[in-house]
Amino acid sequence: MINTYRVTVLFALLATSSTVAWAETSVSPVPLIVAKEGSVVYVGKDGPRILADCRQNSDSRMLGGPERGKIVRKSKPCSFTSLAVHPPTGRWAVAAHVTGDSDIPHSLLVSFVVAGRELNVPKNKAGRAKGGNFLVLGDLNGIVAITSGLSETWTEDGRFFPQFPEMFTADGSRVLVSIGDSSMVEWWSWSFGPRPESVRVLPRGTTDTAGNMLLSGEQRTVLRHPRGGVRVATLESTGKRPWKVGPPLKQVRKGMLTPVVLGDTMLFFREGDNSTDCEGVDAGSYRRLELSTGQERVWRRYEGQCSTHDSFAAASPLRRTLYFLEGVEHYSVVHLYEYDVERDATREIAIESISSVPDISADGRTLLVLTYQGIVLYDVVADSSTVVRGLGSITDAKLIAQP
């Protein structure tokens, strides 16, 4: 799932050829917000500035060796994940993960501290700390609010039922949060302010985890359900009322991966009848459906493969361009491609060691690409890149507007 945002970008073009121009720097020519282990960081032309930090402190019992049975206090940074940003205002939201108490290995949570504030972690009836995500809301001055969110998302016995910020509403007054497990997802809208309040906008059981690619600037998303089939839902613009779910489409849900709506066109990948053997004539095909006419056709085939690398990586509603990955992530052999819906043309973008593409500017010109060497800011028009290094291991990153 992806966010697209408006950002004014000034790139120093280092070459005029069609090849990619690289420039390494420890600062960013455009402002970014980065989520990483232990901190949320603003990065600009003056370098990084921490907006929030967190630590999890726990007691663990040594299970072997000369100190067997001894209790050892451990302190480590928490994990910040699933960053959402509203570029015009610099507002952001992120999930702070709590592991909770554990028997194997034996570990008891002592404290969970965010920006110097010890948070009350939900507990079970026995008084043991549960695992889950705090929702942390902030702006360029730091943290605005922290909430534990919905109580049912805090679990025990190794269950994982996360709540992830995904996208702000257009005016930045609310943030859309997905909640789900490996099979089904529901969506909530949280108000941005010192005392966040929530409204459920899509009930659980309406869609599985393979739909719901939200795009800033696009009001529709695709829902998939084993019994309900494929439907298109329209987001309510204020974020205060439920989404409107349309009637079932004729498209078969089984094998439809990563559907996304750009204007009046739905794009998706069709895997084979058997994802291992790539059976079926449609296996490994990228397809487009014109929602106004119902016409469907293939625009690319993934030769020799029946499933995508992961998902469509990013998309621009304004430029009507889609970005997708092909390759084997484990070996870092991943290729990035652009599909232009209007021109019905595909091209490869020459960036190496790609991990993910977590953001694209609202004008569709700037891609933010995470690589194993750092952040790459790629200008899709000038075919020019700038590398931002020195930020460590990044879990998520987003563009924000120029001050």
N, C-alpha and C positions, 0 to 999 in steps of 0.2 A: 504494500500500500504506500502512495507517494503524495507529496505536497508540491505545488508549483507556486512560485512567488515572484512579484515584481521587484526588480532590482536594477538600478542604473549602474552599468559596469563600464569602467574605462580601462582598457587593456593597452599596455605598451607593446605594440607589434614589433617583434624582433626579426621578422622575416616577411617578405612579400610573396614567397612562393606558396604553392598549395600544400606543402608539407607542414607538419605541426612544429611550431616554434616553442622551445622550452626555456623557462627562466626560473631558477631556484631562488627562494626567498624565505626568511624566517617570519615574515609578516604577510598579511593578506592585502592585496590591492583593493579588495572589496570587503565590506564587513560581513563576518560570519558568526554564527553561534555553534559551538561544538560541544557535544556530549561525549564524555569519556569516563573511564573508571575513576571515581572519586570526585569529579568536578564537572561543572558546566562553565564554559569559557567563551568570552567574547574575544574575537580576533579581528584586528583592523590594521591600519597602516602603522600604528604605534606599538604593535605587538599584542600579546594575549593579556586578558584581564579576567580573573575568576569572578563569576557571578554567583556560584553556589558550590559548596563542597559537602562531603558526607563521609562518615566512618561508621563501621559496624564493629562493635566490641563484643567478644564472646569468650566463654570459658570452655576449654576442652580438656578431657581426661586422657592422659597418655595411656595407650593400650599395650605398650611393650617397652623393653629396654630397662635400664637401671632406674628410670623415673616412672615406671609403670604405676598407674593409679594416681599420679600427681595431677593436680588441676593447674592448667597453664592459661593465662589470660592472653588472648590474641586480639589485635586491632588491625583492621584492614579497610581500605576504601570500599564504599558501596558501589554498586553498578547503576549508572544513569543510562537509561535506554529510551528509545521511541521519542525523539525530540520533535516537537511541533513549534513552528514560529509564525508570527504575524509580522511580515517585513515592514509595513509602513510605521508600526508603532514600536517594534522591537520586543513585543511581548513573546513569551515562550512558555512552553509546558513540557514536562518530562516525567518519566516514571523512575522512581528510586526503589530499587529492589531490596527486599528484606528476606533473608533465607530462613529465619525463625529457628526454633529449637530442633535438634536432631538427635536420634539415638545411635544411628550408624552413619558417619562416625559420631561419637558422643560430643555434643556441642550445645551449650546453653547461651542464648542471647542475653547479654548484660545491658547493652544500650545501643541505640541507633540515633546518631547525631547528625543533623543537617544544619549547616551554617551556624554551628555553636549551640543549636537548640536540640535538646534531647526529646525525641518523639515518643508518644505512647503507642507501642506496638500492640495490635489486637491479640488477645489471648483466648485459649480454650477454657473449658470449665475447670480443668486441672491447673490452670494458671500458667500453662506453657505458651511461649510466644509462637504465633502462627507465621506463615510465610505469605508474602504478597507484595503489592506495590503501593507506595505513597504517590499521589499526584502532586508535583511541585510546580507552582505557577510563579512566573517572574517577569521582570522587564530588564532594561539595560542598567538599572540601579541595583538589581539583586532580586531577592525573593519577595513576592507579594503575598503568597498564601501556600499552605501545605494542608492537604486533606488525605485521610486514609481511604476516601472513596466509598464504594459499596462494601458493606460488611461481608457479603457472601463471596467476594473475591479473595478473601483471606482464608487460606486453607492449611491443612496439616497432612501428615503421612505422605509427603512427597508430591501431592497434587499441585498442578500449576494452572491457575485460572487468572491470568493477568489482565490488568486494565492499562491500555496503552493510549496516550494522546496521539492523535493522527493529523488533525487539521483544524485551524481556526475558521470561524465564520468570516465573511468578507469584511465586516466592520471591526473584527477583533474582539468583540464583546463576549464570545463564547468559544470553547474548544470542544471538538468532537472526539470522543474517547471510545475505542473498541474494547469489548470485554468478551472473552471466549476461551475455549479450550481447543483441542485438536479437531473438533467436528463442527461446532456451531458458534456463531458470533452474534452479539447484540450490540447496539450502539446507544451511547448516552451523550448528552450535551451538558457541559459544565460552564457556569458563568465565571468570568474572569473578575476577580476582586478579592478583598481580604476574607470574605466568607462565601466561598463557592457553593452554589446550589446546582443540583442536577435534574435533568429531565430525560426520560428515555425516549429516543426518537425512532428506534427500530427494535422490536421485541426479539427475544431469543427464539430460535427455531425458524426464522424467516430465511436465513442464508447460512451457508457453510463458509469455511475459511478461504475458499478459492475465488470468491468474488470481492466486492467492496474496494475496488481501487478508486480512492477519492482523489480528485484533482481540483486544485484551487482555480476557480474560473469556469468549472464545469459542474452543473447542478444535477447531473444524473450519474448513477452507478448501477452496476449489474449485480443481481442477487442470484444465487444458485441454491437449489434445495433438492434433496433426493426424491421428494414427492411433488413439491410445488413447481419443479422445473426451473426454467430460466426466465427471469423478469427484470424489468428496468424500473428502478426507484428514483423518484425526484426528491432531492433534498429540500427541506423547508429553509428559506434563506436566513431567517432570524435565529435558527437553532433552538427555538422554543416549542416547536410542535412536531408531531411525527412525520416521517417521510411518507410520500404517496407512492404506493406500490402498484405498478401497472399489471395488465393481464399477462398470462404466460406466452412466451414466444414459441415458435415452432422448432427452434433449435434444441437439439438433444443435450442434456446436461452432462451425461457421462462422456468423459474425454475432453470436455471443454475446459481449458485452463486459462487463467489470468485474463478474463474479459474486461475491456475498458471501453468507455464511450467518449468519442471526440465529436462534438456537434451531433450530426445525425447518422454517424457511422459507429458501429460497434466492431472492435477488433478483438480477436482471440486466437489462441493456439489450440489445435485439435490433435490430441495424442491418439495412439492406436487403440483398438479394442482391448488389447493386452499391452500394458505399458512396458513389459519386459521384451516381448517378441515383436512389438510394433506391427501387430496384425491389423488389417483393414486398409482400404484404399485411401482413407483420409489421414492415415497416420503421419505425424510430423508435418502438418500443414498449417501455415499462418493464413487466417481467413478474415474477411471483412463482410459485415452485414449492413446494408443500407436500411435503417429503421423505417424510413418513409415508404419504401417499396417492397421490402422483404427480400431483395435480391442479395444472394450470398455468393462469394467467389474466393478463390485462393490467390494470394499475392506473393507467397514465398513458400518453399518447402525446405525443411531441415533435413537434408539428405543424410540417410543412415541413422537418424535419431528419431525417437518417437516421443520424447519429452523435452521440455525446455530446460535451460540451465537453472532457472529459478522462476522468474516471472518477468513481465514487462517491467523495465527499470524506471522509466520516467516518460512523461508525455506533456506536450504543450497544446492546450486548447486554442491558443491564439494562432500559432503557426501551423497547427494540425500536423504535428510530427510526433512519432512514437519512437522510443529508444528501448532496445532489447538486447539481452546477452545470450551468447552461444558459446559453449565450451565446457571444459572440465574444471570446476572451481578448485578441487583438491590439489591439482597440479598448477594452479594459477594460469592456465591457458584459457583465458576467457576473452572473447571478442565482443566489442560493442558496435551496434548497428543503429542507424537512423532510418525510419520509414516515413516518407513524406506522403501523407494521405492524398493531397491534391494532385501531386505529380505521379502518384503510384510508382515511386522509385525508392530503392534501398541503396544505402552506401555504408561502408565500414568506416569507423572512426578510429584512428591509430593512436590508442592509448594502451600502455602495457600494464600488466600486473593488476588488473581491475578487481576490486572487491565488491563494490556496489555503486549505484548512482542514486544517492539519497535526495537530490533536489535539482530543480531547474527553475530558472527565473521566469516570472510571469510573461515576459515578452518572448520567451522561448529561445533566447539567444545564448544564455550561459548555463552550461551543465556543471554541477558540482559532483565530481567523481572521486570516490575513495579508492586509493590504490595501496599496495603494500609498501610504497615509498613515501606516501603522504597524500594530501588533498590536491587534486588537479582541478583548476578552473578552466573550462574549455569553452572558447567562443566558437559556436557552430557556424557562424557566418565567415569569420576571418580565418578559421581553421588554425587557431592559435591557442596555446595553453600556458598557464602559469602554475607552478608547483609551490605549495605551501607545506614546508616541512617543520619538524621539531615539536610537534604537538603530541607525540606518543601514540598509544593505541586508541583509536577513535571508534566509538560505537555508532555515532550518528552526527550529522552536520547539516546546517541549513544556511541559506543566503538570507540577508536582511537588507533593507533599503539603505542607501547612502544617507548619512546625517546631513 
